[in-house]
Amino acid sequence: MNTQALVITWATPVFFLLIALELLLARLRGVSVYRSADAVNSLALGVISQIAAVFTKLLTFGIYAWCAGHLALWRLPADSVWVWLGALVLYDFCYYWLHRAGHEVNILWAAHVVHHQSEHYNLSTALRQTASGMLLGWLFYLPLALLGIPFEVFVAVALIDLLYQFWVHTELVGRLGWFDRVFCSPSNHRAHHAVNDRYLDHNYGGILIVWDRLFGTFIEEDDRDPPVYGTRSPLRSWNPLWANAEVYWASAKDAWHARRWRDKLLVWIKPPGWRPADVAARFPKPQFDLHRERFDPPMTDALTIYCLAQFALLLGMTTHFLGLSGTASLPTLLGYAGYLLAGLVVLGALMEGRRRGRWLEWGRLLVTALLPWMPGGWFGIGHPDVRLALPLALWSAASMAVLGRRAVFAAGAA
């Protein structure tokens, strides 16, 4: 398991403890900040981002390590406090520009949009991460490699910057005075996630908000205009794969339909929402409505509990998958990743109330029950093991019995 995945795996129980604390505090204050399906969808996207990272280490870290080793202008010591502090500040500076470009360049927004799709704002939103950000994001950190920031220092400060941003995703922490003027804070970041005209495309800093003050992108949260969360083209789905693909797909369709070659390119590099005039005329989209209803298909309490239980098992399997990432063969990892992704997609269909979701879940449970008994055994174990096979078979049988109860399901879409 790579260092970053290892730290995040160990930090996950802390994340869940803080999410539980936030939920408790919200109930004590009489406010609602969570919806079960939305939280599961956000966490599922975090899982997918970690699965994708297993297969993209060459882009995220490999290129940096090669550049730092072959193209660096200086050789900075990894045991210097000043190197660490400078690296953290420089990393946050580079992050500011990556984050800003992610809102101003459509192909980068296609990756970053995942983090903004939730129409709620809570600590689970912090874990809602992209699976495709590594495709171009590494370019913004190459200056650190050229300056000679050692690879191990770069990995560490990247983690620090990422972990810091977890706590700012909450509505339960108000203004913090001078802190809000220097650092990224819950108030500053709430404004960043809002789609109100006042707040749109502001407050990009990861740890320091001073970058926004320096470059003219800072805005204060205003109680007279409470933030409304989500995106201006709502996802309206709990499918985590579609969440990662929706903007790429919409942009590809616009590029295909554009008559001019210039417009086919501009679709990708113009700001999000830009469309060629001829495409917008032939394929109009609905106007943005700030007061639209949140996407929240009805779920019975029984179905909510069922989906939470199945997601918890998939989360445990993801931890096993990440543990195998340094030793298992590529076919094993691809097979395991496919199983996990399929499970998360099926849970999304169940939470949307789709009838086919039940049949897909029956198939997933059947595979889960039978796979450990097969000659190859479970992923990464290599042989049938009754200590694993029997509990999974019993779990699958019990889950199928629950699925067979009509009362579990609310009326859903076809």
C-alpha positions in Angstrom: 0.0 0.0 0.0 1.4 3.4 -0.9 2.1 5.9 2.0 -0.8 8.2 1.2 -3.3 5.4 0.9 -2.0 3.9 4.2 -2.3 7.2 6.1 -5.8 7.8 4.7 -6.8 4.2 5.7 -5.7 4.8 9.2 -7.3 8.2 9.3 -10.7 6.8 8.1 -11.9 5.8 11.6 -11.1 9.3 12.8 -13.1 10.7 9.9 -16.1 8.6 10.8 -15.9 9.5 14.4 -16.0 13.2 13.5 -18.9 12.6 11.1 -20.8 10.9 14.0 -19.9 13.8 16.3 -21.2 16.3 13.7 -24.4 14.3 13.3 -24.9 14.3 17.0 -24.2 18.0 17.4 -26.6 18.8 14.5 -29.4 16.8 16.2 -28.8 18.5 19.6 -29.1 21.9 17.8 -32.2 20.8 16.0 -30.8 21.2 12.5 -30.5 18.7 9.6 -27.2 18.6 7.8 -27.2 14.9 6.6 -29.2 12.7 4.3 -28.2 9.1 4.3 -28.2 8.5 0.6 -26.2 11.7 -0.1 -23.6 10.8 2.6 -23.3 7.2 1.2 -22.8 8.6 -2.3 -20.1 11.0 -1.1 -18.3 8.3 0.7 -18.6 6.0 -2.3 -16.9 8.6 -4.4 -14.1 8.8 -1.8 -13.8 5.0 -2.1 -13.6 5.1 -5.9 -10.9 7.8 -5.7 -8.8 5.6 -3.5 -9.3 2.6 -5.8 -8.3 4.7 -8.8 -5.2 6.0 -7.0 -3.9 2.4 -6.8 -3.7 2.3 -10.6 -2.5 5.9 -11.1 0.6 6.1 -8.8 2.8 6.6 -11.8 1.1 9.9 -12.7 0.5 11.2 -9.2 3.9 10.4 -7.7 6.1 8.7 -10.3 6.5 11.6 -12.6 7.3 13.9 -9.7 9.9 11.6 -8.3 11.6 11.3 -11.8 11.6 15.1 -12.2 12.9 15.7 -8.7 15.7 13.2 -9.3 16.7 14.4 -12.8 15.6 18.0 -13.4 15.8 19.7 -10.0 17.8 22.9 -10.0 18.9 22.3 -6.4 19.2 19.3 -4.0 17.4 20.4 -0.9 17.8 18.4 2.4 14.8 16.4 3.5 15.8 16.9 7.2 15.5 20.7 7.2 12.6 22.3 9.0 12.8 25.3 6.6 12.5 22.9 3.6 9.4 21.4 5.1 7.8 24.7 5.9 8.7 26.1 2.5 7.4 23.0 0.8 4.0 23.2 2.6 3.6 26.9 1.7 4.6 26.3 -1.9 2.4 23.2 -2.2 -0.6 25.3 -1.0 0.3 28.0 -3.5 0.3 25.4 -6.3 -2.9 23.9 -5.0 -4.5 27.3 -5.2 -3.8 27.6 -8.9 -4.8 24.0 -9.6 -8.1 24.5 -7.6 -8.7 27.8 -9.4 -8.0 26.3 -12.8 -10.4 23.5 -11.8 -13.2 26.1 -11.8 -12.1 28.1 -14.8 -11.1 25.4 -17.4 -13.7 22.9 -18.4 -11.6 19.8 -18.7 -10.2 20.4 -15.2 -13.7 21.1 -13.9 -14.8 17.8 -15.4 -12.5 16.1 -12.8 -13.2 18.6 -9.9 -17.0 18.7 -10.3 -17.3 15.5 -8.2 -16.4 17.4 -5.1 -19.1 20.0 -5.6 -22.1 17.8 -6.6 -23.5 17.2 -3.2 -26.4 19.5 -2.4 -25.6 19.2 1.3 -22.5 20.5 3.1 -21.0 18.3 5.9 -17.9 16.3 6.7 -18.9 13.5 4.4 -18.6 16.1 1.5 -14.9 16.4 2.3 -14.4 12.7 1.4 -16.2 13.2 -1.9 -13.2 13.1 -4.2 -12.5 12.7 -7.9 -11.2 9.6 -9.6 -9.8 11.4 -12.6 -8.0 14.4 -11.0 -4.6 12.8 -11.5 -4.9 13.0 -15.3 -3.7 16.6 -15.4 -3.4 17.7 -11.8 0.2 16.6 -11.5 1.3 19.3 -13.9 0.6 22.0 -11.3 3.1 20.5 -8.8 6.1 20.1 -11.1 7.5 23.5 -10.0 8.2 21.9 -6.6 10.1 19.1 -8.2 12.2 21.6 -10.2 12.9 23.6 -7.1 14.3 20.4 -5.5 11.6 19.6 -2.9 12.5 16.0 -2.0 9.9 13.4 -3.0 9.2 12.2 0.6 8.6 15.8 1.6 6.3 16.4 -1.3 4.2 13.3 -0.3 4.0 14.4 3.3 3.0 18.0 2.7 0.4 16.9 0.1 -1.2 14.7 2.8 -1.1 17.6 5.3 -2.8 19.9 2.8 -5.4 17.3 2.0 -6.2 16.3 5.6 -6.4 19.9 6.8 -9.3 20.5 4.4 -11.5 17.8 6.0 -12.6 19.9 9.0 -13.7 23.0 6.9 -16.6 21.1 5.4 -19.2 21.8 8.0 -22.1 24.2 8.7 -21.8 23.8 12.5 -18.7 26.0 12.9 -19.4 29.7 12.5 -17.1 32.7 11.9 -13.7 32.5 13.5 -12.6 36.2 13.5 -8.9 36.7 12.5 -8.6 33.1 11.5 -11.0 33.5 8.6 -8.8 36.3 7.2 -5.6 34.1 7.1 -6.7 30.5 6.8 -9.2 28.5 4.9 -12.0 28.0 7.4 -15.6 26.5 7.4 -17.1 30.0 6.7 -14.7 30.6 3.8 -15.2 27.2 2.3 -19.0 27.3 2.6 -18.8 30.3 0.3 -16.6 28.4 -2.1 -19.1 25.5 -2.4 -22.1 27.8 -2.9 -23.7 28.3 -6.3 -25.3 31.7 -5.4 -24.1 34.5 -7.8 -22.4 36.3 -5.0 -20.1 33.3 -4.1 -19.5 31.6 -7.4 -15.8 30.9 -8.1 -14.2 32.3 -5.0 -12.1 31.1 -2.0 -9.8 28.5 -3.6 -7.1 28.3 -0.9 -6.4 24.9 0.7 -4.8 25.9 4.0 -4.2 29.6 3.4 -6.9 32.0 2.3 -4.3 34.7 1.8 -3.8 33.5 -1.8 -7.4 34.5 -2.6 -6.9 37.9 -0.9 -3.7 38.4 -3.0 -5.2 37.4 -6.3 -8.7 38.9 -6.0 -10.8 35.7 -5.5 -11.8 36.2 -1.8 -15.3 36.6 -0.7 -16.9 36.6 2.8 -19.9 34.5 3.7 -22.9 36.8 4.1 -25.8 35.8 6.4 -28.2 37.8 4.2 -27.5 35.4 1.3 -27.1 31.9 2.8 -25.0 29.5 0.6 -26.9 27.0 -1.6 -24.8 24.0 -2.4 -24.4 21.8 -5.4 -23.6 22.6 -9.0 -25.4 24.7 -11.6 -26.0 21.5 -13.6 -27.3 19.2 -10.9 -26.1 15.6 -11.0 -29.5 14.2 -9.7 -28.1 10.7 -9.4 -26.5 8.4 -6.8 -24.5 6.5 -9.4 -20.8 7.2 -8.5 -19.4 6.3 -11.9 -21.8 8.7 -13.6 -20.8 11.4 -11.1 -17.2 11.0 -12.4 -18.2 10.9 -16.0 -21.1 13.4 -16.4 -19.2 16.5 -17.4 -16.8 14.6 -19.6 -19.8 13.1 -21.4 -21.6 16.4 -21.7 -18.5 18.1 -23.0 -17.8 15.3 -25.5 -21.3 15.6 -26.9 -21.0 19.4 -27.3 -17.7 18.9 -29.0 -19.2 16.3 -31.3 -22.1 18.5 -32.3 -20.1 21.7 -32.7 -19.8 22.6 -36.4 -16.5 24.5 -36.2 -13.3 22.7 -35.3 -12.2 25.7 -33.2 -15.3 25.3 -31.0 -14.6 21.5 -30.6 -11.4 22.5 -28.9 -12.8 25.5 -27.0 -15.4 23.3 -25.3 -12.6 21.8 -23.3 -10.6 24.9 -22.4 -13.3 27.5 -21.9 -14.9 28.0 -18.5 -17.5 25.5 -17.3 -20.9 26.2 -18.8 -19.6 27.7 -22.0 -21.2 26.1 -25.1 -20.8 26.9 -28.9 -23.7 29.1 -30.0 -24.8 26.6 -32.6 -24.8 23.7 -30.1 -26.7 25.8 -27.4 -29.3 26.7 -30.0 -29.9 23.1 -31.2 -29.6 21.4 -27.8 -30.8 23.9 -25.2 -30.4 23.2 -21.5 -32.8 24.3 -18.7 -32.0 27.5 -17.0 -30.3 27.3 -13.6 -32.7 27.6 -10.7 -31.2 28.5 -7.3 -34.3 27.4 -5.5 -34.7 23.9 -7.1 -35.6 21.0 -4.9 -32.8 18.9 -3.7 -32.4 15.4 -5.2 -33.8 13.1 -2.6 -35.6 10.0 -3.8 -37.8 8.5 -1.0 -36.3 5.6 1.0 -37.9 3.5 3.7 -36.1 3.2 7.0 -35.5 -0.5 6.3 -33.9 0.2 2.9 -31.7 2.9 4.5 -30.4 0.5 7.1 -29.9 -2.2 4.4 -27.8 0.2 2.2 -25.8 1.4 5.1 -25.0 -2.2 6.1 -24.0 -3.2 2.6 -21.9 -0.1 2.2 -20.1 -0.8 5.5 -19.1 -4.3 4.2 -17.9 -2.8 0.9 -15.9 -0.2 2.8 -14.2 -3.0 4.8 -13.5 -4.8 1.5 -11.9 -1.6 0.1 -9.5 -1.6 3.1 -8.6 -5.2 2.2 -8.1 -4.1 -1.5 -5.8 -1.3 -0.5 -3.8 -3.6 1.6 -3.3 -5.9 -1.4 -2.3 -3.1 -3.7 1.5 -3.5 -3.2 1.6 -7.3 -3.5 -1.3 -8.6 -5.6 -1.2 -9.2 -9.3 -2.7 -6.7 -11.7 -5.5 -9.1 -12.8 -6.4 -9.7 -9.1 -6.5 -5.9 -8.4 -8.6 -5.2 -11.5 -11.0 -7.9 -10.7 -11.4 -6.8 -7.1 -11.8 -3.1 -8.2 -14.5 -4.2 -10.7 -16.4 -6.0 -8.0 -16.2 -3.0 -5.6 -17.2 -0.5 -8.3 -20.2 -2.7 -9.3 -21.3 -2.9 -5.7 -21.3 0.8 -5.3 -23.2 1.4 -8.5 -25.8 -1.1 -7.5 -26.2 0.5 -4.1 -26.8 3.8 -5.9 -29.5 2.3 -8.0 -31.2 0.9 -4.9 -31.1 4.3 -3.2 -32.6 5.9 -6.3 -35.5 3.5 -5.9 -35.0 1.9 -9.3 -36.6 -1.5 -9.8 -33.7 -2.9 -11.7 -31.6 -2.1 -8.6 -33.2 -5.0 -6.7 -32.3 -7.5 -9.5 -28.8 -6.2 -9.8 -28.4 -6.5 -6.0 -29.6 -10.1 -6.1 -26.9 -10.8 -8.7 -24.2 -9.1 -6.7 -25.1 -11.0 -3.6 -25.0 -14.3 -5.5 -21.5 -13.5 -6.8 -20.5 -12.6 -3.2 -21.8 -15.9 -1.9 -20.3 -18.1 -4.6 -16.9 -16.4 -5.3 -15.1 -17.6 -2.1 -16.0 -21.2 -2.9 -14.6 -21.1 -6.4 -11.1 -22.6 -7.2 -9.4 -19.2 -7.2 -11.0 -18.2 -3.9 -11.6 -14.6 -2.8 -9.5 -11.8 -4.3 -5.9 -12.0 -3.0 -6.5 -15.0 -0.7 -5.8 -17.5 -3.5 -7.7 -20.6 -2.2 -11.2 -21.4 -0.9 -11.4 -20.7 2.8 -14.5 -21.8 4.8 -13.8 -19.2 7.5 -14.4 -16.5 4.8 -16.8 -18.4 2.5 -19.3 -19.4 5.1 -19.8 -15.9 6.7 -20.1 -14.3 3.2 -22.6 -17.0 2.2 -24.7 -16.4 5.3 -24.5 -12.6 4.9 -25.7 -12.9 1.3 -28.5 -15.3 2.2 -29.7 -12.9 5.0 -29.5 -10.0 2.6 -31.5 -11.8 -0.1 -34.1 -12.6 2.5 -34.4 -8.9 3.4 -34.6 -8.0 -0.3 -37.5 -10.4 -0.7 -39.6 -8.3 1.7 -41.8 -5.9 -0.3 -42.0 -3.5 2.6 -38.3 -2.7 2.3 -38.8 -0.7 -0.9 -40.6 2.6 -1.4 -42.2 3.2 -4.7 -39.4 3.9 -7.2 -38.7 4.7 -10.7 -38.6 2.1 -13.5 
